[in-house]
Amino acid sequence: MTTAPFPDRPRADAREKVLGAARYGADFAIPDMLYAMQVPATVAKGRLTAVPTAAALRIPGVVRVLTATDFPPPAPAIPGAGPPPSMIVADIAYRGQPVALVVAESLEAAIEGAEAIHPVYANSPFATLINSPGAGREPAKRVTAGDANAAMARATTRHKADYVSPAQHHNPMELLSTTAHWKDGVLTVHEGTQSSNLVKGALMRNLRLNAEQVVVKSPQIGGGFGQKGSVQSQTSLVARAAMLLGRPVKMVVPRGQVFHTATFRPKSRHSIELGADASGKISAIRYDADHQASRGGQFGPDYHEHVPQMYGVADYLGTGADIRIDTQDPGYMRCPYPHPAAFAFESAVDELAFKLGEDPVAFRLKHRATVDPLNGKPLSSNFLNDCISEGARRFGWDKRGLAPGSMRLPDGTQIGWGVGCGAYPAITHVSIATLRIRADGTARFAVAGHEMGQGLRSVLTQVLVRDLAIEPTGLELAIGDTSAAPQHTTAGSWGTASGAPVAAEAAAKLNAAMIELLAGRTVAGNLHQQLAAIRRPYLEIEVSHAGPGQGVKDLAALRGGGYAIAGPEYPDFTTFSYIAHFVEVRVEPRTRRIRVPRVVSVVDCGRVISPRTAESQVRGGVIWGISAALREATDTDPRYGGWLNNDLADYVVAVNADIGDIEVGMIDKPDPQMNALGVKGLGEVAMAGVSGAVANAIFHATGKRLREMPFRIEDLL
Ligand code: MOS
């Protein structure tokens, strides 16, 4: 089954969001609630020798101060998965680590109490930069196809360079927060998380609770971006306080602390060598990446994993290494690996094309991949070349002068046009859903998935409204709630490819159940009216969906609170989403300020389910790619550890005035092997390759090749 394109439709939750009625994690005000604030460590490494609490306890309103002795010992690691974030412990692993939690009747008292706590530390030597003494380099897994060294030796043209992507921090509008309530032996946690299942599991393990004792609810998230995809450190602290005090406790982590305690995008270095053969195509790739890692963190240096697959290069050798230093754990941040990797790789491809005297669009078009070089499997769909050709047409690429510095305005402003492409693995997660249609005009669809603004509710609504005769305004989408349906971690661009097919299957099953219920009777009206006519209050079905090659075992893992993704390699094929970005930069002649007046991005994400939110996703990815290329970097304090620019005044992000025209195109061709609707995935691929396109445009404008982000005025002086 392949489907017709879906119509444009407003966001399913637009109205409630505009009215301020959508409730986020910190919006839950529970009677008798207490407020918490954590105390951050002021040393980079060491041990707490004393945490005097008397001064804090004298502050009116302070109810209790929790220190390391108030928490169970750290949970044991489960093989294959790390331990959950530890609670308050005496060993300090990074500057900013919470060392105490002050709980008070008001937020003001909690803050005042936290400021009154001055722990005593035994300091240890530490390493905070990847080249500090004491930084430990650990090689990670390699990826190989064919024989890259032999192919490189045969190459007729070679390009080799190093590229650097800085440490960056996510700054979603919604801060990290936890509101916890312990009542009648059940812990209920309201928190903006992409992973209510992982939060639940961490609470169970840290606080020694069973599955029936923990409920996590995350109905709306004000920006996830991967920061809210793993369990952050405040959750168990707040929950423990709620359990000890028997009252609800809320904590919103201040932005300055989010920089220090939340996961972040680590600094990464990419050493790339490309070889081209006599036909002028890429024939060999060497890609060696390393990055900043914490001492015990599990976020691997996987930048090199998917590089050869985009252009189908048969001879490839990729390596990665962790450089372990004294920092908090880095982690997923939108387009976690392909963003830095595509910046480096798409810059390198551009440099090779220039060396060969080739137009960078024509050069890329020569490399259409049909087979996955890592395993020999066919690619189920690959419309990258359609993205490139359509983007070039919309952008007006044929009017581009080949030579750098060849396009300028009368005032001397240099104009550059650059292209950059990206690929992101098309991943799917098993889903279990229940659909209930009621005679009173309402309906409820409960499924795995979290709404972080990307449009999951709009996606589910599109499918259900297309396939079911129901009242759309009465449709409740119960997502992100561990008590409504088994939840997955909604990340890695698998939300739509996992949620849309299960919605379609639920609708089909419900329609079949209705036919069976009617048993040949003809009843007029929509499903609600039909149920009312036959005096049935409701009809409910349960359905599950598994991706290609997945089955009973994966569904059992989901029911058990586990993780069950598949892809991009499936039993019979490999699948990616693709994008091509075309960027114009203008470099002002005196100040050397870089502006980006327009971008055209064309994406192949399989079938587009919700055009409105899909286009918005691409815009968001493009904006962040520009911001990453020109603005964002977090600077480490080498003297004391921690981060220097830990607020939005000093951590500079692109603002409205930095963003020009962004035109988004969708290939919108279904990939029927991936699932019946033909969905691949979109959120992450949107950002892949944008920064490379910016770098390539700057080279085209100025003749200067910038290989370390962010690119700032001083780089072009
Ligand atoms: Mo994404 S960075 O996997 O939420």
Residues whose N, C-alpha, C, O or C-beta is under 5 A from the ligand:
A	BS01	MOS	F225 G226 G229 Y332 M333 R334 C335 P336 T490 A491 G492
